[in-house]
Amino acid sequence: MSTETTSLTLDSLPRLAVLHGERDLWVEAARTRNWRDFAQAVALAEQHCRAAEVQPGAIVVLPVDDGFTALAWLFGAAAVGAVVAPLRTERLGEIERWREYVTLDWRVMAGGLVRSGQGVFSAGAAGLLKQLRGRGHPGLILATGGTTGAPKLVLHDLVNLLAQIPVRSGRPRRTLPLMNLDHIGGLDMAWRALASGQTLVAPPAVITPGAVAALIARHRVEVLPATPSFLNLLLLSEPAEGHDLDSLRIVPYGAEPMPEGLLARLRTRLPAVEFIQKFGTSETGALPVKGGGSGLALSVSDPGFAHRIMDGELWIRSPARALGYLSGQPGGFEPAGWFRTGDLAMEQPDGTLRILGRCTEVINVGGEKVLPGVVEEMLLAHPQVADCRVFAQANAVLGQVVAAELVWRGSEQDPVQVKHLLHAFGASSPKCHLPAVVRLVKSIDTTWNLKKIRPLNT
């Protein structure tokens, strides 16, 4: 049985390294590294920072493609009070936009530090960084996904974020992290794995269901944090079917709503797995939640956490709320520690909180509000629909209509069957929910963090 002792801090890493010693921490194809290796890598990163005279509050951009090295640099740079900015190689082109708000002092390259020092501090960024330096704490910059516009730069107090991670003892598990370390979900998962002495299995360079399934079977992975979209792909993948997934015991899922039908299929395919819903934002950090299914039970009894629904939108109060956006815009930051998440939610009769989708995704059909997730769940109930995506399409008469892309099971995409599907759908659903435009596609595109890509709702 696990025993919770304290929270993760920068000072707790050396103690954890001594405690776990030769235990595997990071497993990849070429080699396996243990806790002692990690402690040495963190110490080396800190030495580089001190030798370069990295000052408290200086911004250090670090690549996250090598997860082991990225985590070592994150803790090593934080140890000297730096503001770490993890970023995937594919997103390095965004740095030019970052320089409109902040000066990027250093970049981690080829195992060392290279001066960057270009850019200016906007008034908003200067104020937030001054506030952070006044606390004497290291910081973290997260770039939001930018799926609904330009990415926003979120500034966190790293000490506050780590304080939400409990250090636990117990039997170590093998975890395969799929979310990247420049995303709050990926970082939270990695920190929790470190704090409980787990072994992290390096994800494949290209994440596909077949490649992930092969790693699960080869390394007897027990924990697989993933999005519902990826879990659906895993169920549908023929290459994945050829691998033994029986080692899996826990699947935390989040980042987008989980359709009830998909959850039922997952439980049938993986009966020994506990499916746990997670929830958080780049601005609030991960929240303490409990329970699975489409309902989400926020543990509001935890100190400092609270939620409320205002005009259908979920508001969160978290002790790990970010300081703000470096660009200076207020966004969803409200007084008294509240953050407007942009998620539509409703209280259910059993007291759980159901996340319905994003406010920006609501389809306005002649004044009737339609949620894409509701329509998708009904479409996925049909046995021939393997996957789908619902979104708004402009219409001269109604303003918008519902459009749907369908992935049809099997090799034959029979238009007659699709017509029957829509007829049955229309007979049991409100008329405004009926897709007016339907396209058959081979697959549904996902973002770099494995969520469905939604066209901008304009």
VOGU-3710 file (C-alpha; in Angstrom, 3 decimals, decimal comma):
1> mstettsltl> 0,000/0,000/0,000  1,347/3,413/-0,938  2,041/5,869/1,840  1,951/9,605/1,189  4,713/11,436/3,034  5,424/14,904/1,634  5,390/16,998/-1,550  7,967/17,087/-4,314  10,580/19,837/-4,015  13,904/20,578/-5,675
11> dslprlavlh> 15,604/19,533/-2,431  13,827/16,161/-2,355  15,480/14,850/-5,544  18,849/13,961/-3,915  17,022/12,082/-1,157  14,948/10,172/-3,725  18,107/9,311/-5,674  19,716/7,866/-2,536  16,508/5,989/-1,683  16,079/4,406/-5,121
21> gerdlwveaa> 19,766/4,166/-6,129  20,163/1,448/-8,772  16,439/1,205/-9,529  15,611/1,797/-13,208  14,288/5,276/-13,903  14,405/5,658/-17,712  14,217/2,768/-20,189  14,861/3,221/-23,902  16,007/1,083/-26,802  19,722/1,830/-26,515
31> rtrnwrdfaq> 20,150/1,803/-22,734  18,561/1,948/-19,312  19,419/4,661/-16,777  18,847/4,497/-13,046  18,191/7,005/-10,297  21,870/7,544/-9,609  22,383/8,412/-13,290  19,553/10,928/-13,050  20,990/12,595/-9,959  24,331/12,939/-11,732
41> avalaeqhcr> 22,638/14,418/-14,835  20,772/16,981/-12,700  23,996/17,921/-10,879  25,843/18,317/-14,203  23,098/20,584/-15,585  23,272/22,700/-12,440  27,068/22,921/-12,788  26,700/24,168/-16,387  24,284/26,846/-15,187  26,551/28,004/-12,373
51> aaevqpgaiv> 29,625/28,032/-14,618  27,717/30,170/-17,137  26,560/32,429/-14,296  22,883/31,950/-15,093  21,095/34,447/-12,873  17,860/33,878/-10,911  14,962/34,798/-13,175  16,948/34,211/-16,388  14,966/32,321/-19,035  16,445/29,019/-20,211
61> vlpvddgfta> 14,867/27,329/-23,267  15,360/23,574/-23,256  14,412/20,932/-25,850  12,241/18,072/-24,637  12,746/15,466/-27,368  15,018/13,455/-25,036  12,824/13,181/-21,964  15,570/12,041/-19,564  17,851/14,944/-20,488  14,973/17,433/-20,480
71> lawlfgaaav> 13,967/16,495/-16,925  17,586/16,724/-15,759  18,007/20,214/-17,249  14,651/21,335/-15,869  15,671/20,503/-12,300  19,287/21,605/-12,777  18,360/25,058/-14,136  15,614/25,464/-11,533  18,180/24,822/-8,800  19,880/28,165/-9,668
81> gavvaplrte> 16,520/29,988/-9,777  16,107/30,085/-13,562  12,823/30,226/-15,455  12,757/27,052/-17,569  10,940/27,030/-20,895  10,585/23,478/-22,293  9,800/23,322/-26,003  9,649/20,574/-28,611  11,880/20,877/-31,680  8,808/21,172/-33,925
91> rlgeierwre> 7,772/24,297/-32,011  11,122/26,093/-31,935  9,898/28,313/-34,770  7,555/29,936/-32,243  10,518/31,463/-30,412  10,497/34,503/-32,679  7,003/35,298/-31,428  8,126/34,764/-27,826  10,730/37,498/-28,308  7,941/40,023/-28,723
101> yvtldwrvma> 7,359/39,664/-24,970  10,500/38,344/-23,291  14,269/38,134/-23,606  15,345/34,509/-23,942  18,679/34,474/-22,131  19,885/30,921/-22,738  19,222/27,825/-24,833  20,303/24,285/-24,061  22,124/22,941/-27,118  24,467/19,968/-27,597
111> gglvrsgqgv> 24,552/19,277/-23,872  25,541/22,808/-22,911  24,266/26,378/-22,669  24,325/28,902/-25,505  23,544/32,583/-24,967  20,422/33,805/-26,722  19,737/37,227/-25,216  17,452/38,547/-27,931  14,056/40,131/-27,450  12,448/42,690/-25,194
121> fsagaagllk> 10,369/42,558/-22,037  6,788/43,722/-22,488  5,269/45,598/-19,568  3,157/42,556/-18,688  6,093/40,150/-18,784  8,344/42,460/-16,761  5,742/42,748/-14,011  5,149/38,997/-13,764  8,858/38,138/-13,754  9,498/40,767/-11,083
131> qlrgrghpgl> 6,754/39,162/-8,977  8,387/35,738/-9,405  11,865/37,028/-8,527  10,391/38,679/-5,443  9,390/35,218/-4,210  12,889/33,880/-4,827  11,434/30,929/-6,750  12,326/29,346/-10,103  9,700/29,555/-12,835  8,222/27,607/-15,709
141> ilatggttga> 6,955/28,917/-19,049  4,369/26,836/-20,900  3,188/27,691/-24,399  -0,475/26,820/-24,895  -1,388/24,717/-27,913  -2,671/27,633/-29,977  -5,461/25,506/-31,502  -7,826/28,498/-31,324  -5,316/31,194/-32,270  -1,765/32,287/-31,372
151> pklvlhdlvn> -0,169/30,334/-28,486  -0,086/32,156/-25,150  2,929/32,074/-22,836  1,938/31,027/-19,319  4,289/31,874/-16,443  4,226/29,544/-13,426  5,888/29,528/-10,052  7,610/26,131/-10,299  7,729/25,691/-6,518  3,925/26,003/-6,323
161> llaqipvrsg> 3,434/23,460/-9,102  5,758/20,898/-7,526  4,100/21,396/-4,140  0,968/19,699/-5,544  2,898/16,474/-6,279  2,868/14,009/-3,350  5,937/11,880/-2,675  4,767/8,295/-2,215  6,405/4,982/-1,420  5,213/1,641/-2,678
171> rprrtlplmn> 5,695/-0,857/-5,477  7,147/0,930/-8,528  5,257/0,658/-11,803  6,380/1,026/-15,401  4,846/4,074/-17,079  4,851/4,931/-20,774  4,451/8,734/-21,100  2,855/9,808/-24,378  2,257/13,495/-23,672  5,210/15,794/-24,220
181> ldhiggldma> 7,188/17,548/-21,506  6,250/21,011/-22,799  2,626/20,287/-21,866  1,204/20,470/-18,336  -0,198/16,931/-18,631  3,151/15,486/-19,665  5,058/17,338/-16,949  2,562/16,444/-14,234  2,737/12,781/-15,210  6,559/12,802/-15,191
191> wralasgqtl> 6,758/14,581/-11,829  4,296/12,128/-10,259  6,302/9,204/-11,634  9,499/10,624/-10,131  7,807/11,309/-6,799  6,643/7,695/-6,528  9,820/6,035/-7,800  8,291/4,715/-11,008  10,182/3,617/-14,106  9,554/5,677/-17,235
201> vappavitpg> 9,664/3,931/-20,609  10,755/6,294/-23,382  7,958/6,765/-25,938  8,633/5,986/-29,611  10,041/8,769/-31,793  6,861/8,595/-33,871  3,829/7,784/-31,751  1,568/5,291/-33,507  -0,758/2,685/-31,979  1,415/-0,152/-33,266
211> avaaliarhr> 4,648/1,333/-31,898  3,060/2,047/-28,514  1,533/-1,418/-28,287  4,936/-2,976/-29,072  6,570/-1,023/-26,226  3,804/-2,011/-23,803  4,353/-5,675/-24,609  8,178/-5,503/-24,626  8,582/-3,623/-21,346  5,453/-4,866/-19,550
221> vevlpatpsf> 4,136/-1,327/-19,163  1,537/-0,956/-16,406  0,534/2,726/-16,651  -0,415/4,413/-19,941  -1,504/8,084/-19,686  -3,265/8,942/-22,946  -6,013/10,943/-24,624  -9,363/9,383/-25,583  -8,505/10,003/-29,251  -5,338/7,938/-28,998
231> lnllllsepa> -7,044/5,186/-26,996  -9,644/4,925/-29,758  -6,855/4,601/-32,336  -5,280/1,896/-30,195  -8,546/-0,080/-30,260  -8,894/0,297/-34,027  -5,276/-0,482/-34,956  -4,602/-3,814/-36,596  -0,843/-3,655/-35,769  -1,699/-3,039/-32,110
241> eghdldslri> -3,958/-6,109/-32,077  -0,924/-8,343/-32,478  0,639/-7,296/-29,171  -0,030/-8,409/-25,614  -1,450/-5,520/-23,573  -2,274/-7,606/-20,512  0,366/-5,888/-18,371  -1,641/-2,641/-18,339  -3,247/-1,835/-15,000  -3,917/1,928/-14,984
251> vpygaepmpe> -4,871/4,247/-17,853  -5,211/7,894/-16,831  -6,986/9,801/-19,616  -7,760/13,433/-20,238  -7,153/16,564/-22,369  -10,553/16,065/-24,069  -13,969/14,513/-23,218  -14,251/10,720/-23,100  -17,305/9,342/-24,984  -19,221/6,793/-22,895
261> gllarlrtrl> -19,312/4,331/-25,794  -15,543/4,456/-26,195  -15,004/3,952/-22,458  -17,291/0,905/-22,558  -15,324/-0,603/-25,466  -12,036/0,055/-23,668  -13,262/-1,687/-20,524  -14,372/-4,682/-22,585  -11,018/-4,906/-24,394  -8,944/-4,291/-21,229
271> pavefiqkfg> -10,993/-5,662/-18,310  -8,093/-5,596/-15,813  -7,417/-1,881/-16,353  -8,561/0,925/-14,063  -9,475/3,948/-16,193  -8,949/7,225/-14,332  -10,036/10,586/-15,677  -7,604/13,492/-15,276  -8,243/17,185/-15,716  -6,153/20,335/-15,731
281> tsetgalpvk> -5,131/23,351/-17,753  -1,870/25,048/-18,658  -2,950/27,896/-16,381  -4,055/25,962/-13,269  -1,909/22,846/-13,363  -3,417/19,403/-12,924  -6,356/19,209/-10,521  -7,003/16,580/-7,831  -9,811/14,467/-9,263  -11,316/11,092/-8,573
291> gggsglalsv> -13,488/8,691/-10,493  -13,786/7,676/-14,119  -16,387/7,696/-16,844  -17,633/10,868/-18,459  -18,294/12,408/-15,040  -15,489/14,214/-13,288  -15,417/14,492/-9,496  -13,267/17,397/-8,368  -11,807/16,923/-4,882  -12,829/20,366/-3,681
301> sdpgfahrim> -12,031/19,342/-0,112  -8,327/19,500/-0,974  -6,851/22,702/0,480  -6,922/25,614/-1,928  -8,916/23,910/-4,693  -12,453/24,892/-5,641  -14,706/24,983/-8,686  -17,925/26,652/-9,764  -19,979/26,953/-12,940  -20,695/30,460/-14,200
311> dgelwirspa> -23,065/30,747/-17,190  -22,218/27,164/-18,108  -18,446/27,715/-17,970  -16,186/25,943/-15,485  -14,153/28,203/-13,178  -11,282/26,751/-11,142  -9,407/28,027/-8,116  -6,040/26,342/-7,625  -3,029/27,028/-5,387  -0,907/26,250/-8,457
321> ralgylsgqp> -2,599/28,873/-10,669  -0,119/30,596/-12,971  0,977/34,167/-12,376  -0,461/35,143/-15,766  0,317/35,475/-19,472  3,658/37,017/-20,405  1,912/38,822/-23,252  -0,013/40,780/-20,630  -3,580/39,924/-21,708  -5,887/39,031/-18,785
331> ggfepagwfr> -7,330/35,952/-20,495  -9,293/33,900/-17,978  -7,481/35,146/-14,870  -9,983/36,516/-12,363  -9,635/38,039/-8,855  -9,457/35,846/-5,748  -7,490/33,146/-7,585  -10,197/32,037/-10,044  -9,472/30,991/-13,631  -12,094/30,744/-16,377
341> tgdlameqpd> -11,197/27,506/-18,148  -13,223/27,985/-21,340  -14,746/24,539/-20,762  -18,495/24,019/-20,692  -19,562/21,870/-17,753  -22,620/20,713/-15,852  -23,288/19,257/-12,431  -24,751/15,743/-12,609  -27,297/14,271/-10,148  -24,599/12,198/-8,423
351> gtlrilgrct> -22,556/15,324/-7,692  -19,923/14,723/-10,353  -18,966/17,371/-12,846  -19,274/16,573/-16,537  -17,055/18,383/-19,031  -19,065/18,935/-22,221  -16,535/20,631/-24,490  -14,988/23,994/-25,229  -17,055/27,185/-25,254  -15,463/28,097/-28,584
361> evinvggekv> -16,662/24,848/-30,199  -20,419/25,378/-29,699  -22,287/25,237/-33,019  -25,082/27,812/-33,407  -27,720/26,287/-35,689  -30,318/28,994/-36,232  -30,103/30,007/-32,553  -29,970/26,412/-31,232  -26,730/25,581/-29,412  -25,177/22,224/-30,351
371> lpgvveemll> -22,179/20,655/-28,605  -19,896/18,655/-30,941  -19,131/16,099/-28,222  -22,818/15,257/-27,766  -23,259/14,599/-31,494  -20,023/12,606/-31,665  -21,122/10,380/-28,805  -24,378/9,564/-30,590  -22,593/8,870/-33,894  -20,048/6,617/-32,174
381> ahpqvadcrv> -22,895/4,517/-30,791  -23,434/3,184/-34,330  -21,456/-0,082/-34,786  -20,081/0,980/-38,191  -18,661/4,313/-37,004  -15,072/3,764/-35,875  -14,319/7,438/-35,245  -15,749/10,837/-36,033  -15,260/14,572/-35,719  -18,085/17,113/-35,544
391> faqanavlgq> -17,654/20,823/-36,188  -19,449/23,936/-37,431  -19,838/24,840/-41,087  -21,063/28,219/-42,249  -24,586/28,331/-43,724  -26,266/31,276/-45,446  -29,692/30,555/-43,943  -28,982/29,188/-40,429  -25,646/30,822/-39,796  -24,058/27,461/-39,035
401> vvaaelvwrg> -24,895/23,808/-39,522  -23,428/20,617/-38,094  -20,736/18,984/-40,230  -19,289/15,547/-39,539  -16,353/13,485/-40,695  -16,826/9,734/-40,267  -14,319/6,888/-40,216  -16,311/3,897/-41,415  -15,477/0,398/-40,154  -14,335/-2,127/-42,726
411> seqdpvqvkh> -13,108/-1,616/-46,261  -16,492/-0,825/-47,760  -17,906/2,644/-47,174  -21,487/2,002/-48,267  -23,364/5,284/-48,911  -26,649/3,457/-48,313  -25,566/2,467/-44,803  -24,476/6,035/-44,091  -27,894/7,231/-45,259  -29,575/4,726/-42,915
421> llhafgassp> -27,357/5,928/-40,067  -28,408/9,539/-40,581  -32,069/8,542/-40,876  -31,922/6,677/-37,534  -29,977/9,566/-35,994  -32,601/12,085/-37,112  -35,422/9,972/-35,713  -33,954/9,913/-32,193  -32,209/13,288/-31,920  -33,141/16,972/-32,108
431> kchlpavvrl> -33,232/18,189/-35,706  -30,489/20,753/-35,053  -28,092/17,902/-34,106  -28,463/16,145/-37,472  -25,277/16,555/-39,564  -26,116/18,527/-42,688  -22,703/17,785/-44,204  -21,063/14,350/-43,966  -17,657/13,322/-45,289  -16,155/9,841/-45,123
441> vksidttwnl> -12,455/9,964/-44,219  -9,758/7,391/-43,534  -8,688/8,895/-40,209  -9,212/11,871/-37,897  -6,261/14,224/-37,560  -4,863/14,847/-34,081  -2,661/17,554/-32,583  0,952/17,019/-31,477  -0,514/16,076/-28,079  -2,864/13,491/-29,577
451> kkirplnt> -6,145/15,433/-29,313  -8,629/15,806/-32,142  -7,942/18,859/-34,275  -11,023/21,056/-34,343  -11,493/23,607/-37,149  -11,775/27,150/-35,790  -15,418/28,020/-35,064  -15,920/31,416/-36,665
//
